[in-house]
Amino acid sequence: MLQDQASSLRQLKKLRDYQASENFPSKDEFIANISRPTGFPTIALVVPDGVSDEVPPLQEWIHGLVGGSSRACIWDQAGLLSVSSLLPDCDQIFPTLKTVETDRGPLLVLPRFPDFRLLTGLPEIERIKFARNLFRTVGSISELWIVLRASELHHCQAALQATDLACIIAPDHPDAILKSYEAVKAIHLSGYFSTFGLIVLNPREIGEKTDFVERIKSVAKQFLSLDLVPAGVVLSGQGSENCINSQIRELVGAIDLKSTDFQYFLGERLLYPIPGDLGQ
């Protein structure tokens, strides 16, 4: 009996030693040790409600935004990649980058986290694990593009609020003006303070783009006192380098890398969530 107890105590000590060897910091220590600045720009692309079916698969148009940046990473939280079924669901604790081959070259993709909205319900140590592994995963990228659905913004606030630029993706659809305004309003009322952009996706005629943008800008100005920044047009299914959206590239290029703080702001809001950030 005494031998069995001694053996059990030794096993328990080994388990505690193993757990202690991971040496996880407290949340205050973790946040205090996050590198600042992040060192790469982070851009949110928000697809309005009610028109997402008009948005082609992500790989058909995202190259027009990232240009020739081979280390740009696409966090497809909206699940818009048509090959997403071929990508296993990303583990919520150990996110990994996937390379997706497209007609215009490979894309570096961080697949959708299906349980991202549940993250703040996990124990503190699990949230630290998630943030630590996410930051390691994106540590060597040049840009981070986070694709979100407006319908999921209420539980993606931690990611949205950490970005340096947010752009509404407005597809060619009769309801796009109203739905884009609703998305802009939701972001604005959430307290987002960085630049707002508006990207027109696949206009039937380029000449219609100006009127389309001006109407959305006018509504946002009238009802929200918000100045939207035109961020150009993006076309899907185009392979020419001439199809790269120069306006969005200028906006991204104007982001001061010394002010980029995606990792710090995301870590802070995951570990000290504001009520409603990642609600059920």
MORA-V61770 format. One line per field, one symbol per residue. phi: phi as a letter, one per 30 degrees, with the letter a starting at -180 (. if undefined). A space follows every 50 residues. Layout:
phi: ???
//
This chain:
phi: .dddddddddddddddddddddhdddddddddcddbddjbdbbccccddi bdddddeeddbdddcdicddcdccddddicddceddcdedddcbdbdccc dbdcjdccbcdecdcedcddddeeddddeedddddddcdcdcabcccbce dcddccdededddcabbdccddaecddddddddeddddddjdcddcbbcc chddbedddddeddddddddddcbhccdcdcjcbcciccddddddddddd ddddddddcdbeddddedddcbddejebdd
//
